[in-house]
Amino acid sequence: MQVFVIAGEASGDLHGSNLIHALKSRLPQAKFVGIGGPKMEEAGLELLFPSSDLAVVGVVEVIGHIRPILKAFGHTTAWLRKERPDLLILIDYPEFNLQVASRAKKLGIPIFYYISPQVWAWRQGRVKKLRRLVDRMAVILPFEEAFFRSHGMEVSFVGHPLLDVVKAGVSKTEFCREAGLNPEKPIVGLVPGSRKDEISRLFPVMAGAAERIFQDRQDVQFVVPLAPSLDPGILESFNHQITKSPNHPIIRVVKGQTYDAIGASDLILAASGTVTLEAAILGTPMVVTYKVSPVTCFLGRCLIKVPFASLVNLVAGRRVVTEIIQRDVTPERLSQEALSLLRDDAGRENMIKDLKEVKNALGGSGAAEKAADLAMELISGTCAA
């Protein structure tokens, strides 16, 4: 038995690895092949193509990465034609995955979508394509089930998989000792995302904000939890720029300790995305920011149909955290919002209370196990046929 799995993002790699573990306990002899990252490979995925070559956001940004994307698509469709796996599992990454699904459908391969495309946010017309191509879908946000069911899709809310994995591995004191930080002084986390494009756009602004915060509050410390798939060297040039100033802040970079760093922080400056939900689960206040190319932004404003950019605010259904996007993404604005939160103990406590409500809305534990049960129904149906 063969199962092909595709995850094109760092968050998909994490959730895909847990799903593979859950399926392997049910199908110990099955072979798992596909596109993913180091966590999925550790879980037993035979890597056809690394997801790190595909992780990019925005129309203009995709054009710059078109060669590896087309190469991965060619390798994938050729493998599907040759091997005809028993199941294709798609994890988020809609533009690529829907093209693969179209080819797989013609080959008669059952298709299971875990972590749905956010068609409820933009380009809702894609839901028709999903309904035509996907045999079963597992969704992880509480409002998604009703949306897809209203469009005639077979869908189940399994809870958010982050609830099973997001927890600090060490105490704040121990983390600070290892990272060279003082647990008695305020800590601000800088979390510019997991993609190189995101980091190149956001980290210089966050680093500039750190300088301004430090000028006002020289007791504040800064930490950057770097995604495991990234080389710490990606930040060196930006850090070098900061250390040229006479009163520069010290920015510690840690790798593989994202949850420890976020949990130890008094607040974080975070790229809009999965990390905002991770911070909500850990109860860490945040300022959310995002910036893409002007063309991508223009198209987004035309197409996006939701009132918020961050998942935290979308799940809450109201503004819980401040969102700073596009032209407003400046060191001055980020530092103002951060300093305001650092000074306002009551405001920070209120945000922590609101974040707890967001966490509770994400459902219960065991998302990967529930998703594996749904996937098994498709496999069983194929075997019976």
C-alpha positions in Angstrom: 0.0 0.0 0.0 1.3 3.5 -0.9 0.2 6.9 0.3 1.4 10.1 -1.3 1.5 13.2 0.9 2.1 16.9 0.0 2.8 19.7 2.4 4.4 22.8 1.0 4.9 24.9 4.2 6.8 24.5 7.5 3.5 24.3 9.4 2.3 21.6 7.0 5.4 19.7 7.6 4.7 19.6 11.4 1.0 18.5 10.9 1.9 16.1 8.1 4.4 14.3 10.3 1.8 13.8 13.1 -0.7 12.5 10.5 1.9 10.1 9.1 2.6 8.8 12.6 -1.1 8.3 13.2 -1.5 6.4 9.8 1.5 4.3 10.3 0.1 3.0 13.6 -2.9 1.8 11.5 -1.0 0.8 8.4 2.4 -0.4 9.6 3.4 -1.8 6.2 2.3 1.2 4.1 4.9 3.2 2.2 4.6 7.0 2.5 6.1 9.1 -0.3 5.8 12.8 -1.1 6.7 16.4 -0.7 7.5 17.7 2.8 10.1 18.8 5.3 12.4 17.3 7.9 9.7 16.4 10.3 7.7 14.4 7.7 10.9 12.7 6.6 11.7 11.7 10.2 8.2 10.4 10.5 8.9 8.0 7.6 8.1 10.0 4.4 10.3 9.1 1.4 11.0 12.6 0.2 10.4 13.1 -3.5 11.0 16.8 -3.3 11.8 19.2 -0.3 9.0 21.6 0.7 11.6 24.3 1.5 12.0 24.9 -2.2 8.3 25.6 -2.6 7.5 27.8 0.5 6.5 31.2 -0.9 3.6 33.6 -0.6 2.2 36.1 -3.1 1.7 36.2 -6.9 4.8 38.1 -7.7 6.9 36.1 -5.2 5.7 32.8 -6.8 7.1 33.9 -10.2 10.5 34.1 -8.8 10.2 30.5 -7.6 8.5 29.1 -10.6 11.3 26.8 -11.7 11.4 24.6 -8.6 7.6 24.6 -8.3 7.3 23.3 -11.9 10.0 20.8 -11.3 8.2 19.5 -8.2 4.9 19.4 -10.1 6.5 17.4 -12.9 8.1 14.9 -10.5 4.8 14.5 -8.6 2.5 13.9 -11.5 5.0 11.5 -13.1 5.1 9.5 -9.9 1.3 9.4 -9.5 0.9 8.2 -13.1 3.5 5.4 -12.6 2.6 4.2 -9.1 -1.1 5.0 -8.7 -1.1 5.2 -4.9 -4.0 4.1 -2.7 -4.5 7.6 -1.4 -3.3 11.2 -2.0 -3.2 13.4 1.1 -3.0 17.1 0.5 -2.1 19.5 3.3 -3.0 23.2 2.8 -0.8 24.7 -0.1 -3.8 25.1 -2.4 -2.4 26.5 -5.7 0.0 23.6 -6.1 -2.2 21.0 -4.4 -5.3 21.7 -6.5 -3.4 21.2 -9.7 -2.1 17.9 -8.4 -5.6 16.9 -7.3 -6.9 17.6 -10.8 -4.3 15.1 -12.3 -4.9 12.5 -9.5 -8.7 12.6 -10.0 -8.2 11.6 -13.7 -6.1 8.7 -12.5 -8.8 7.5 -10.1 -6.8 8.1 -7.0 -8.8 8.9 -3.8 -8.1 12.4 -2.5 -8.1 13.4 1.2 -7.5 17.1 2.1 -6.2 17.8 5.6 -6.1 21.5 6.6 -8.3 23.1 3.9 -7.4 26.0 1.6 -8.7 29.2 3.0 -11.3 29.7 0.2 -13.6 31.2 2.8 -11.2 34.2 2.9 -10.6 34.8 -0.8 -11.4 33.3 -4.2 -14.4 31.5 -2.9 -15.1 30.2 -6.4 -12.4 27.5 -5.8 -14.8 25.7 -3.5 -16.5 24.3 -6.6 -13.2 22.8 -7.7 -12.6 21.4 -4.2 -16.1 19.8 -4.2 -15.4 18.2 -7.6 -11.9 16.9 -6.8 -11.8 16.1 -3.1 -13.4 12.9 -1.7 -13.1 13.9 2.0 -11.8 16.9 3.9 -10.7 17.5 7.5 -10.8 21.1 8.7 -9.1 22.7 11.7 -10.8 26.0 12.3 -14.2 26.0 14.0 -16.1 28.0 11.4 -14.8 26.0 8.4 -17.1 23.0 8.8 -20.3 25.0 8.3 -18.8 26.9 5.4 -17.9 23.8 3.4 -21.0 21.9 4.3 -23.1 24.8 3.0 -21.3 24.2 -0.4 -22.2 20.5 -0.4 -18.8 19.1 0.7 -18.1 16.0 2.9 -16.2 17.7 5.7 -15.4 17.2 9.4 -13.9 19.6 12.0 -11.2 17.6 13.8 -9.9 20.4 16.0 -6.6 22.3 15.6 -3.5 20.1 15.5 -1.5 22.8 17.2 -3.3 21.9 20.4 -1.4 18.6 20.6 2.1 20.0 19.9 2.3 23.6 21.2 3.8 23.6 24.7 7.0 24.9 26.2 9.6 22.2 26.7 11.4 24.0 29.5 10.6 26.6 32.1 11.2 30.3 31.4 14.1 30.3 33.8 15.8 27.4 32.1 15.2 28.8 28.6 16.7 32.1 29.6 19.7 30.5 31.1 20.4 28.5 27.9 19.7 31.6 25.6 21.7 34.1 27.7 18.7 36.1 28.8 17.7 37.5 32.2 14.3 36.0 33.2 13.7 39.0 35.5 13.8 41.5 32.6 11.2 42.0 29.8 11.6 39.8 26.7 10.2 40.6 23.3 10.2 37.9 20.7 10.7 38.7 17.0 9.0 36.1 14.8 9.3 37.1 11.1 8.0 33.9 9.7 9.4 30.6 8.3 9.9 31.6 4.6 12.9 33.4 3.3 10.8 36.0 1.5 8.9 36.8 4.7 12.1 37.2 6.7 13.7 39.5 4.1 10.6 41.8 4.3 9.8 41.7 8.0 13.0 41.0 10.0 14.7 44.3 9.1 11.6 46.2 10.2 11.4 44.1 13.4 15.1 44.7 14.1 14.6 48.4 13.6 11.7 48.3 16.0 13.9 46.5 18.6 16.4 49.3 18.3 13.7 51.9 19.1 12.2 49.9 21.9 15.7 49.5 23.4 16.3 53.3 23.2 13.2 53.8 25.3 13.6 50.7 27.6 17.2 49.5 28.0 16.0 46.6 30.2 14.2 44.9 27.3 15.8 41.8 25.7 15.1 40.3 22.3 15.0 36.8 21.0 14.4 35.4 17.5 13.1 31.8 17.4 14.3 30.6 14.0 12.4 27.9 12.1 14.4 24.6 12.1 14.5 24.6 8.3 16.3 28.0 8.1 20.0 28.8 8.4 20.8 31.3 11.2 23.1 33.0 8.7 20.0 34.5 7.1 19.8 37.0 9.9 23.5 37.9 10.2 23.5 40.9 7.8 20.5 42.4 9.6 22.1 41.9 13.1 25.3 43.4 11.7 23.4 46.6 10.8 22.0 46.9 14.3 25.3 46.3 16.1 26.8 49.3 14.3 24.7 51.6 16.5 26.3 52.7 19.8 23.4 51.6 22.0 22.3 48.5 20.2 20.0 45.8 21.6 21.3 42.3 21.9 19.1 40.0 19.8 19.5 36.3 20.7 18.8 33.8 17.9 17.6 30.3 19.0 16.9 27.4 16.7 14.5 24.6 17.4 13.0 26.3 20.5 10.2 28.2 19.0 7.6 27.4 21.7 10.1 27.9 24.5 11.0 31.3 23.2 7.4 32.4 22.6 6.3 31.1 26.0 9.2 33.0 27.7 8.4 36.3 25.9 6.3 39.0 27.5 5.1 39.8 24.0 6.0 39.0 20.4 6.1 40.8 17.1 4.8 38.2 14.8 4.2 37.6 11.1 0.6 36.9 10.4 0.2 33.2 10.1 0.2 30.0 12.1 2.5 31.5 14.7 -0.3 33.8 15.9 -2.3 30.7 16.9 0.8 29.1 18.5 1.2 32.3 20.6 -2.5 32.3 21.5 -2.2 28.7 22.7 0.8 29.7 24.8 -1.0 32.8 26.1 1.6 35.2 24.8 0.4 38.7 23.8 1.4 39.9 20.3 1.4 42.5 17.7 0.7 41.0 14.3 2.3 42.3 11.1 2.6 41.4 7.4 3.9 42.8 4.2 3.9 41.5 0.6 4.7 43.0 -2.7 2.5 45.9 -3.9 1.0 43.8 -6.7 0.2 40.9 -4.3 -1.3 43.4 -1.9 -3.5 45.0 -4.6 -4.8 41.7 -5.7 -5.4 40.6 -2.1 -7.5 43.7 -1.4 -9.6 43.0 -4.5 -10.1 39.3 -3.6 -10.0 38.9 0.2 -13.4 38.8 1.8 -12.6 38.6 5.5 -12.3 41.5 8.0 -9.0 40.5 9.6 -5.5 39.3 8.5 -4.6 37.3 11.6 -6.0 33.9 12.4 -6.4 35.0 16.1 -8.8 37.7 15.2 -10.7 35.5 12.7 -11.2 32.8 15.2 -12.3 35.3 17.8 -14.6 37.1 15.4 -13.3 40.4 16.7 -10.1 42.4 17.1 -8.1 40.8 19.9 -4.6 41.7 18.6 -3.4 44.7 16.7 -2.7 44.1 13.0 -0.1 46.2 11.2 0.1 45.6 7.4 1.8 46.9 4.3 2.7 50.6 4.3 2.1 50.8 8.1 4.8 48.2 8.7 7.5 50.5 9.9 10.0 50.3 12.9 8.3 53.3 14.4 4.8 51.8 14.3 5.8 48.4 15.6 7.9 49.9 18.4 5.0 52.1 19.4 2.6 49.2 19.7 5.1 47.0 21.5 6.0 49.8 24.0 2.3 50.4 24.6 1.7 46.8 25.5 4.8 46.6 27.7 3.6 49.6 29.7 0.0 48.5 30.0 -0.1 45.5 32.4 -3.9 45.5 32.5 -4.1 45.6 28.6 -1.7 42.7 28.4 -3.7 40.7 31.0 -7.0 41.4 29.0 -5.3 40.2 25.8 -4.1 37.0 27.6 -7.7 36.4 28.7 -9.0 36.9 25.1 -6.3 34.5 23.8 -7.4 31.8 26.2 -10.9 32.1 24.6 -9.4 31.7 21.2 -7.5 28.6 22.3 -10.8 27.1 23.7 -12.5 27.7 20.4 -9.9 25.6 18.5 -11.5 22.4 19.7 -10.1 19.4 21.5 -6.9 17.4 21.2 -6.3 14.5 18.8 -6.7 16.2 15.4 -4.1 13.9 13.7 -5.8 10.8 15.1 -9.3 11.9 14.0 -7.9 12.9 10.5 -6.2 9.5 10.2 -9.6 7.8 10.9 -11.2 9.8 8.1 -8.3 8.9 5.7 -8.7 5.2 6.6 -12.3 5.3 5.5 -11.2 6.3 2.0 -8.5 3.6 2.0 -10.9 1.0 3.2 -13.4 2.0 0.5 -10.6 1.7 -2.2 -9.5 -1.7 -0.9 -13.1 -3.0 -0.8 -13.7 -1.8 -4.4 
